[in-house]
């Protein structure tokens, strides 16, 4: 009987990776609009992990991390033996792990949130606040690096629009982080751009059909299947 030589990607993995960004942003924006004292121009979404309802954002962090890692696995399977197929999934895995750490180690209170917190911005970090900040910094740098690796992948396939977009997203992310000294909303916008960009490239790589395999490879596959049929 014929034997399938390809390993299909379970559909749940791409779906998880695509959903990660929209889920995190939707949950954060909803909470930011409904929780007393939260100000998008002064408070980062990370601070939603604080207060009596902080467990909601902690759950969102952990779930998002697992979804991003699932998407990284799907990307690894989709890009096997192609340019960027080794490092892009690894870097995306680091990005996913940063959400897990951010969930376990919450940000510090400050800028008036949660209620009763100092009105000034946080200037001296606690131990858990330091881990949270370092995890977020490393995670987003890994995400930016992953986009640059994926730009090489798209360029190799002459998908110029995607290659350009994959190079521009890290610029937007880093620009948002740099402007956060003026307003925290810039940081939120930069992080949001990275998350939505990740959802888009995950969908492009794992859902859209990949280019057909070279003819020589198809012939080798048919020969191997025929041998299997004969031996059976």
JOGI-V759002 format. One record per pair of residues at least 24 apart in sequence whose C-alpha atoms are under 10 Angstrom apart, sorted by sequence separation. I is the first residue (numbers start at 0). GAP is how many residues later the second one is. D is the distance in Angstrom with one decimal. If there is no record, write none. Layout:
i:I gap:GAP d:D
i:I gap:GAP d:D
This chain:
i:67 gap:24 d:7.2
i:68 gap:24 d:5.1
i:71 gap:24 d:8.3
i:103 gap:24 d:8.6
i:104 gap:24 d:6.7
i:105 gap:24 d:9.2
i:106 gap:24 d:8.6
i:107 gap:24 d:8.8
i:143 gap:24 d:9.6
i:145 gap:24 d:9.2
i:168 gap:24 d:6.9
i:169 gap:24 d:7.2
i:30 gap:25 d:8.9
i:67 gap:25 d:7.1
i:68 gap:25 d:8.2
i:70 gap:25 d:9.1
i:104 gap:25 d:8.6
i:105 gap:25 d:8.4
i:106 gap:25 d:5.9
i:107 gap:25 d:9.6
i:143 gap:25 d:7.6
i:144 gap:25 d:7.8
i:168 gap:25 d:6.4
i:30 gap:26 d:8.4
i:67 gap:26 d:9.4
i:68 gap:26 d:8.0
i:69 gap:26 d:8.7
i:101 gap:26 d:9.0
i:104 gap:26 d:6.4
i:105 gap:26 d:6.1
i:106 gap:26 d:7.4
i:142 gap:26 d:9.7
i:143 gap:26 d:4.7
i:168 gap:26 d:9.7
i:65 gap:27 d:9.4
i:67 gap:27 d:7.5
i:68 gap:27 d:5.1
i:100 gap:27 d:9.7
i:101 gap:27 d:9.0
i:103 gap:27 d:9.4
i:104 gap:27 d:5.5
i:105 gap:27 d:9.1
i:142 gap:27 d:7.9
i:143 gap:27 d:8.2
i:168 gap:27 d:9.6
i:169 gap:27 d:9.4
i:27 gap:28 d:9.6
i:64 gap:28 d:8.8
i:67 gap:28 d:4.9
i:68 gap:28 d:7.4
i:103 gap:28 d:8.4
i:104 gap:28 d:9.2
i:143 gap:28 d:9.7
i:165 gap:28 d:10.0
i:168 gap:28 d:6.8
i:26 gap:29 d:8.7
i:27 gap:29 d:7.4
i:64 gap:29 d:9.5
i:66 gap:29 d:7.6
i:67 gap:29 d:8.4
i:101 gap:29 d:7.6
i:102 gap:29 d:8.2
i:140 gap:29 d:8.5
i:143 gap:29 d:7.6
i:167 gap:29 d:9.9
i:168 gap:29 d:9.2
i:26 gap:30 d:7.7
i:64 gap:30 d:7.8
i:65 gap:30 d:6.6
i:68 gap:30 d:9.9
i:100 gap:30 d:7.6
i:101 gap:30 d:4.9
i:104 gap:30 d:9.3
i:139 gap:30 d:9.0
i:142 gap:30 d:9.4
i:143 gap:30 d:8.3
i:64 gap:31 d:4.3
i:65 gap:31 d:7.9
i:67 gap:31 d:8.8
i:100 gap:31 d:6.7
i:101 gap:31 d:8.0
i:165 gap:31 d:8.0
i:27 gap:32 d:8.5
i:63 gap:32 d:7.3
i:64 gap:32 d:5.9
i:99 gap:32 d:9.8
i:100 gap:32 d:9.8
i:101 gap:32 d:9.2
i:140 gap:32 d:9.2
i:164 gap:32 d:8.5
i:165 gap:32 d:9.2
i:23 gap:33 d:8.9
i:26 gap:33 d:7.3
i:27 gap:33 d:10.0
i:62 gap:33 d:9.7
i:63 gap:33 d:9.5
i:64 gap:33 d:7.2
i:65 gap:33 d:8.4
i:97 gap:33 d:9.8
i:98 gap:33 d:9.0
i:100 gap:33 d:9.5
i:101 gap:33 d:6.5
i:139 gap:33 d:8.1
i:140 gap:33 d:8.6
i:26 gap:34 d:10.0
i:61 gap:34 d:9.1
i:63 gap:34 d:10.0
i:64 gap:34 d:4.7
i:65 gap:34 d:7.7
i:97 gap:34 d:8.3
i:100 gap:34 d:6.4
i:101 gap:34 d:7.0
i:139 gap:34 d:8.8
i:24 gap:35 d:9.7
i:60 gap:35 d:9.4
i:61 gap:35 d:9.0
i:63 gap:35 d:6.7
i:64 gap:35 d:5.3
i:97 gap:35 d:9.7
i:99 gap:35 d:9.0
i:100 gap:35 d:8.5
i:165 gap:35 d:8.2
i:23 gap:36 d:6.4
i:60 gap:36 d:10.0
i:61 gap:36 d:9.5
i:62 gap:36 d:8.5
i:63 gap:36 d:8.0
i:64 gap:36 d:8.8
i:97 gap:36 d:8.7
i:98 gap:36 d:7.6
i:164 gap:36 d:9.5
i:22 gap:37 d:8.0
i:23 gap:37 d:7.4
i:60 gap:37 d:9.1
i:61 gap:37 d:6.2
i:62 gap:37 d:8.1
i:64 gap:37 d:9.2
i:97 gap:37 d:5.0
i:98 gap:37 d:7.4
i:101 gap:37 d:10.0
i:139 gap:37 d:9.8
i:22 gap:38 d:10.0
i:60 gap:38 d:5.3
i:61 gap:38 d:4.9
i:64 gap:38 d:8.8
i:96 gap:38 d:8.3
i:97 gap:38 d:5.9
i:100 gap:38 d:9.9
i:161 gap:38 d:9.8
i:23 gap:39 d:8.7
i:59 gap:39 d:9.0
i:60 gap:39 d:6.2
i:61 gap:39 d:8.2
i:63 gap:39 d:9.6
i:96 gap:39 d:9.6
i:97 gap:39 d:8.6
i:161 gap:39 d:8.1
i:19 gap:40 d:9.6
i:22 gap:40 d:9.1
i:23 gap:40 d:6.4
i:59 gap:40 d:9.6
i:60 gap:40 d:8.5
i:61 gap:40 d:8.1
i:62 gap:40 d:9.2
i:94 gap:40 d:8.7
i:97 gap:40 d:7.4
i:98 gap:40 d:7.9
i:136 gap:40 d:9.5
i:19 gap:41 d:9.9
i:22 gap:41 d:7.4
i:23 gap:41 d:9.7
i:57 gap:41 d:9.4
i:58 gap:41 d:9.5
i:60 gap:41 d:6.7
i:61 gap:41 d:5.6
i:93 gap:41 d:9.3
i:94 gap:41 d:8.2
i:96 gap:41 d:10.0
i:97 gap:41 d:5.1
i:21 gap:42 d:9.6
i:57 gap:42 d:9.0
i:60 gap:42 d:5.0
i:61 gap:42 d:8.1
i:94 gap:42 d:9.6
i:96 gap:42 d:7.6
i:97 gap:42 d:8.4
i:161 gap:42 d:9.0
i:19 gap:43 d:8.1
i:20 gap:43 d:7.5
i:59 gap:43 d:8.0
i:60 gap:43 d:8.7
i:94 gap:43 d:7.7
i:95 gap:43 d:7.4
i:19 gap:44 d:5.2
i:22 gap:44 d:9.7
i:57 gap:44 d:8.0
i:58 gap:44 d:7.2
i:93 gap:44 d:8.0
i:94 gap:44 d:4.2
i:95 gap:44 d:9.7
i:97 gap:44 d:9.6
i:18 gap:45 d:8.5
i:19 gap:45 d:7.9
i:57 gap:45 d:4.8
i:58 gap:45 d:9.6
i:60 gap:45 d:9.9
i:93 gap:45 d:5.9
i:94 gap:45 d:6.4
i:19 gap:46 d:8.5
i:20 gap:46 d:9.0
i:56 gap:46 d:7.8
i:57 gap:46 d:7.4
i:92 gap:46 d:9.0
i:93 gap:46 d:9.0
i:94 gap:46 d:8.3
i:95 gap:46 d:9.7
i:15 gap:47 d:9.9
i:16 gap:47 d:8.8
i:19 gap:47 d:5.4
i:20 gap:47 d:8.3
i:57 gap:47 d:9.1
i:91 gap:47 d:8.3
i:93 gap:47 d:9.5
i:94 gap:47 d:6.0
i:95 gap:47 d:9.2
i:146 gap:47 d:9.1
i:15 gap:48 d:8.9
i:16 gap:48 d:9.6
i:18 gap:48 d:7.3
i:19 gap:48 d:5.9
i:54 gap:48 d:9.3
i:57 gap:48 d:7.9
i:90 gap:48 d:8.3
i:91 gap:48 d:9.4
i:93 gap:48 d:6.5
i:94 gap:48 d:5.9
i:16 gap:49 d:8.8
i:17 gap:49 d:8.2
i:18 gap:49 d:8.6
i:19 gap:49 d:9.5
i:56 gap:49 d:9.7
i:90 gap:49 d:9.6
i:92 gap:49 d:8.8
i:93 gap:49 d:8.0
i:94 gap:49 d:9.5
i:15 gap:50 d:8.4
i:16 gap:50 d:5.3
i:17 gap:50 d:8.1
i:19 gap:50 d:9.5
i:90 gap:50 d:9.0
i:91 gap:50 d:6.8
i:92 gap:50 d:9.1
i:139 gap:50 d:9.9
i:143 gap:50 d:7.9
i:146 gap:50 d:8.8
i:15 gap:51 d:4.9
i:16 gap:51 d:5.0
i:19 gap:51 d:8.4
i:90 gap:51 d:5.2
i:91 gap:51 d:6.0
i:94 gap:51 d:9.2
i:139 gap:51 d:7.8
i:142 gap:51 d:7.5
i:146 gap:51 d:8.2
i:149 gap:51 d:8.6
i:153 gap:51 d:9.6
i:14 gap:52 d:8.6
i:15 gap:52 d:7.1
i:16 gap:52 d:7.3
i:17 gap:52 d:9.6
i:18 gap:52 d:9.1
i:53 gap:52 d:9.3
i:89 gap:52 d:8.9
i:90 gap:52 d:6.4
i:91 gap:52 d:9.4
i:93 gap:52 d:9.9
i:142 gap:52 d:9.0
i:145 gap:52 d:9.4
i:13 gap:53 d:9.1
i:15 gap:53 d:8.7
i:16 gap:53 d:5.9
i:17 gap:53 d:7.0
i:48 gap:53 d:9.3
i:89 gap:53 d:10.0
i:90 gap:53 d:8.8
i:91 gap:53 d:9.0
i:92 gap:53 d:9.8
i:12 gap:54 d:8.0
i:13 gap:54 d:9.5
i:15 gap:54 d:6.2
i:16 gap:54 d:3.6
i:48 gap:54 d:7.8
i:87 gap:54 d:9.1
i:88 gap:54 d:10.0
i:90 gap:54 d:7.1
i:91 gap:54 d:6.4
i:139 gap:54 d:8.1
i:143 gap:54 d:9.9
i:146 gap:54 d:8.8
i:156 gap:54 d:8.7
i:11 gap:55 d:9.9
i:12 gap:55 d:9.2
i:14 gap:55 d:8.8
i:15 gap:55 d:5.9
i:16 gap:55 d:7.1
i:48 gap:55 d:9.8
i:87 gap:55 d:8.7
i:90 gap:55 d:5.5
i:91 gap:55 d:9.2
i:135 gap:55 d:9.9
i:139 gap:55 d:9.7
i:142 gap:55 d:8.3
i:149 gap:55 d:9.7
i:12 gap:56 d:8.9
i:13 gap:56 d:7.3
i:14 gap:56 d:7.5
i:15 gap:56 d:9.6
i:16 gap:56 d:8.9
i:45 gap:56 d:7.9
i:48 gap:56 d:9.4
i:49 gap:56 d:7.3
i:89 gap:56 d:8.3
i:90 gap:56 d:9.2
i:12 gap:57 d:5.2
i:13 gap:57 d:5.3
i:16 gap:57 d:7.9
i:45 gap:57 d:8.8
i:48 gap:57 d:6.2
i:49 gap:57 d:7.7
i:87 gap:57 d:7.9
i:88 gap:57 d:7.6
i:11 gap:58 d:8.4
i:12 gap:58 d:5.5
i:13 gap:58 d:8.5
i:15 gap:58 d:9.2
i:16 gap:58 d:8.9
i:47 gap:58 d:9.0
i:48 gap:58 d:7.4
i:49 gap:58 d:8.1
i:50 gap:58 d:9.1
i:86 gap:58 d:9.1
i:87 gap:58 d:4.8
i:90 gap:58 d:9.3
i:11 gap:59 d:9.0
i:12 gap:59 d:8.4
i:13 gap:59 d:8.5
i:14 gap:59 d:9.2
i:46 gap:59 d:7.4
i:47 gap:59 d:8.7
i:48 gap:59 d:9.4
i:49 gap:59 d:7.1
i:86 gap:59 d:7.3
i:87 gap:59 d:7.5
i:12 gap:60 d:7.2
i:13 gap:60 d:5.6
i:45 gap:60 d:7.2
i:46 gap:60 d:5.7
i:48 gap:60 d:9.5
i:53 gap:60 d:9.5
i:87 gap:60 d:8.6
i:88 gap:60 d:9.7
i:12 gap:61 d:5.5
i:13 gap:61 d:7.7
i:45 gap:61 d:6.1
i:46 gap:61 d:7.0
i:47 gap:61 d:9.4
i:87 gap:61 d:5.9
i:88 gap:61 d:9.6
i:11 gap:62 d:9.0
i:12 gap:62 d:8.9
i:44 gap:62 d:9.5
i:45 gap:62 d:8.9
i:46 gap:62 d:6.6
i:50 gap:62 d:8.5
i:51 gap:62 d:9.1
i:83 gap:62 d:8.6
i:86 gap:62 d:7.2
i:87 gap:62 d:6.4
i:10 gap:63 d:8.7
i:43 gap:63 d:9.1
i:45 gap:63 d:9.8
i:46 gap:63 d:8.4
i:49 gap:63 d:8.1
i:50 gap:63 d:5.8
i:83 gap:63 d:9.8
i:85 gap:63 d:9.5
i:86 gap:63 d:9.1
i:87 gap:63 d:10.0
i:8 gap:64 d:9.1
i:9 gap:64 d:7.9
i:13 gap:64 d:9.7
i:46 gap:64 d:9.8
i:49 gap:64 d:6.5
i:50 gap:64 d:7.9
i:83 gap:64 d:9.2
i:84 gap:64 d:8.8
i:8 gap:65 d:6.4
i:47 gap:65 d:8.4
i:48 gap:65 d:9.5
i:49 gap:65 d:9.8
i:83 gap:65 d:5.5
i:84 gap:65 d:8.5
i:87 gap:65 d:9.4
i:7 gap:66 d:9.9
i:8 gap:66 d:9.2
i:42 gap:66 d:9.3
i:43 gap:66 d:9.9
i:46 gap:66 d:7.3
i:47 gap:66 d:8.1
i:82 gap:66 d:8.2
i:83 gap:66 d:5.9
i:8 gap:67 d:9.7
i:9 gap:67 d:9.8
i:42 gap:67 d:7.9
i:43 gap:67 d:9.6
i:46 gap:67 d:7.8
i:82 gap:67 d:8.1
i:83 gap:67 d:8.5
i:8 gap:68 d:6.6
i:41 gap:68 d:9.0
i:42 gap:68 d:6.5
i:82 gap:68 d:9.7
i:83 gap:68 d:6.8
i:84 gap:68 d:8.1
i:7 gap:69 d:8.3
i:8 gap:69 d:7.4
i:41 gap:69 d:6.2
i:42 gap:69 d:8.3
i:43 gap:69 d:9.7
i:82 gap:69 d:6.9
i:83 gap:69 d:5.5
i:6 gap:70 d:8.3
i:7 gap:70 d:8.9
i:40 gap:70 d:9.9
i:41 gap:70 d:8.4
i:42 gap:70 d:7.2
i:82 gap:70 d:5.1
i:83 gap:70 d:9.2
i:6 gap:71 d:9.7
i:41 gap:71 d:9.0
i:42 gap:71 d:9.6
i:78 gap:71 d:9.8
i:81 gap:71 d:7.4
i:82 gap:71 d:8.7
i:38 gap:72 d:8.7
i:82 gap:72 d:9.5
i:83 gap:72 d:9.8
i:37 gap:73 d:9.0
i:38 gap:73 d:8.7
i:82 gap:73 d:7.3
i:36 gap:74 d:9.4
i:37 gap:74 d:7.7
i:38 gap:74 d:8.3
i:78 gap:74 d:8.7
i:81 gap:74 d:9.2
i:82 gap:74 d:9.3
i:36 gap:75 d:6.7
i:37 gap:75 d:6.1
i:81 gap:75 d:9.9
i:19 gap:76 d:9.5
i:36 gap:76 d:5.9
i:37 gap:76 d:7.4
i:35 gap:77 d:8.5
i:36 gap:77 d:6.7
i:37 gap:77 d:8.9
i:41 gap:77 d:9.7
i:34 gap:78 d:9.7
i:35 gap:78 d:8.1
i:36 gap:78 d:6.4
i:41 gap:78 d:9.6
i:42 gap:78 d:8.7
i:16 gap:79 d:9.9
i:34 gap:79 d:9.0
i:35 gap:79 d:7.7
i:36 gap:79 d:9.5
i:41 gap:79 d:7.9
i:34 gap:80 d:10.0
i:36 gap:80 d:10.0
i:45 gap:86 d:8.8
i:45 gap:87 d:9.6
i:45 gap:90 d:9.7
i:91 gap:106 d:9.0
i:77 gap:124 d:9.7
i:74 gap:126 d:9.3
i:78 gap:126 d:7.7
i:67 gap:127 d:9.6
i:70 gap:127 d:9.4
i:74 gap:127 d:6.7
i:77 gap:127 d:6.6
i:78 gap:127 d:8.7
i:70 gap:128 d:8.9
i:73 gap:128 d:8.2
i:74 gap:128 d:9.4
i:76 gap:128 d:9.9
i:77 gap:128 d:5.9
i:74 gap:129 d:9.9
i:75 gap:129 d:9.8
i:76 gap:129 d:8.5
i:77 gap:129 d:9.2
i:67 gap:130 d:9.0
i:71 gap:130 d:8.3
i:74 gap:130 d:6.7
i:75 gap:130 d:9.4
i:67 gap:131 d:9.2
i:70 gap:131 d:6.9
i:73 gap:131 d:8.8
i:74 gap:131 d:6.3
i:77 gap:131 d:9.9
i:78 gap:131 d:9.3
i:70 gap:132 d:9.4
i:73 gap:132 d:6.6
i:77 gap:132 d:8.2
i:73 gap:133 d:9.8
i:67 gap:134 d:9.8
i:70 gap:135 d:8.8
i:43 gap:136 d:9.7
i:41 gap:138 d:9.5
i:40 gap:139 d:9.3
i:43 gap:139 d:9.8
i:44 gap:139 d:9.4
i:41 gap:140 d:9.4
i:42 gap:140 d:9.0
i:43 gap:140 d:6.2
i:44 gap:140 d:9.5
i:40 gap:141 d:9.0
i:41 gap:141 d:6.5
i:42 gap:141 d:6.2
i:43 gap:141 d:7.6
i:40 gap:142 d:5.4
i:41 gap:142 d:5.4
i:42 gap:142 d:7.9
i:43 gap:142 d:9.8
i:44 gap:142 d:9.6
i:45 gap:142 d:9.7
i:39 gap:143 d:8.6
i:40 gap:143 d:5.2
i:41 gap:143 d:7.3
i:43 gap:143 d:7.7
i:44 gap:143 d:7.3
i:39 gap:144 d:6.8
i:40 gap:144 d:4.9
i:42 gap:144 d:9.9
i:43 gap:144 d:6.8
i:38 gap:145 d:9.2
i:39 gap:145 d:5.6
i:40 gap:145 d:8.2
i:42 gap:145 d:9.3
i:38 gap:146 d:9.0
i:39 gap:146 d:9.4
i:40 gap:146 d:9.5
i:39 gap:147 d:9.9
i:40 gap:147 d:9.2
i:39 gap:148 d:8.2
i:27 gap:160 d:9.9
i:24 gap:163 d:9.2
i:24 gap:164 d:10.0
i:24 gap:166 d:9.3
i:24 gap:167 d:6.7
i:23 gap:168 d:8.9
i:20 gap:170 d:9.6
i:21 gap:170 d:8.7
i:24 gap:170 d:8.2
i:20 gap:171 d:7.5
i:23 gap:171 d:8.4
i:24 gap:171 d:8.9
i:20 gap:172 d:9.1
i:22 gap:172 d:9.7
i:23 gap:172 d:10.0
i:20 gap:173 d:8.3
i:21 gap:173 d:7.5
i:20 gap:174 d:4.5
i:21 gap:174 d:6.7
i:19 gap:175 d:7.6
i:20 gap:175 d:5.5
i:18 gap:176 d:9.7
i:19 gap:176 d:8.7
i:20 gap:176 d:8.4
i:17 gap:177 d:9.3
i:18 gap:177 d:9.3
i:20 gap:177 d:7.3
i:21 gap:177 d:7.9
i:17 gap:178 d:8.6
i:19 gap:178 d:8.8
i:20 gap:178 d:6.2
i:17 gap:179 d:9.7
i:18 gap:179 d:9.8
i:19 gap:179 d:7.2
i:20 gap:179 d:9.5
i:17 gap:180 d:7.5
i:18 gap:180 d:6.9
i:16 gap:181 d:8.1
i:17 gap:181 d:4.3
i:18 gap:181 d:10.0
i:16 gap:182 d:6.5
i:17 gap:182 d:7.1
i:15 gap:183 d:9.4
i:16 gap:183 d:9.6
i:17 gap:183 d:8.5
i:18 gap:183 d:9.8
i:14 gap:184 d:9.3
i:16 gap:184 d:9.8
i:17 gap:184 d:6.0
i:18 gap:184 d:9.8
i:13 gap:185 d:9.3
i:16 gap:185 d:6.5
i:17 gap:185 d:6.1
i:15 gap:186 d:9.7
i:16 gap:186 d:8.2
i:17 gap:186 d:9.8
i:14 gap:187 d:8.9
i:13 gap:188 d:6.8
i:14 gap:188 d:8.1
i:17 gap:188 d:9.5
i:13 gap:189 d:6.9
i:16 gap:189 d:9.6
i:17 gap:189 d:9.8
i:13 gap:190 d:9.9
i:13 gap:191 d:8.9
i:14 gap:191 d:9.0
i:13 gap:192 d:6.0
i:14 gap:192 d:8.8
i:12 gap:193 d:9.0
i:13 gap:193 d:7.1
i:10 gap:195 d:8.9
i:10 gap:196 d:8.6
i:8 gap:197 d:8.1
i:8 gap:198 d:9.6
i:5 gap:215 d:9.6
i:4 gap:216 d:7.4
i:3 gap:217 d:9.1
i:4 gap:217 d:9.7
i:2 gap:218 d:9.8
i:2 gap:219 d:9.9
i:4 gap:219 d:8.8
i:1 gap:220 d:9.4
i:3 gap:220 d:9.9
i:4 gap:220 d:8.1
i:2 gap:221 d:8.7
i:3 gap:221 d:7.7
i:1 gap:222 d:9.3
i:2 gap:222 d:5.9
i:1 gap:223 d:5.6
i:2 gap:223 d:8.9
i:0 gap:224 d:8.4
i:1 gap:224 d:7.2
i:2 gap:224 d:9.8
i:0 gap:225 d:8.8
i:1 gap:225 d:9.0
i:2 gap:225 d:6.9
i:0 gap:226 d:9.8
i:1 gap:226 d:6.6
i:2 gap:226 d:7.9
i:0 gap:227 d:7.0
i:1 gap:227 d:5.6
i:0 gap:228 d:4.9
i:1 gap:228 d:9.4
i:0 gap:229 d:8.3
i:0 gap:230 d:8.9
i:1 gap:230 d:9.0
i:0 gap:231 d:6.3
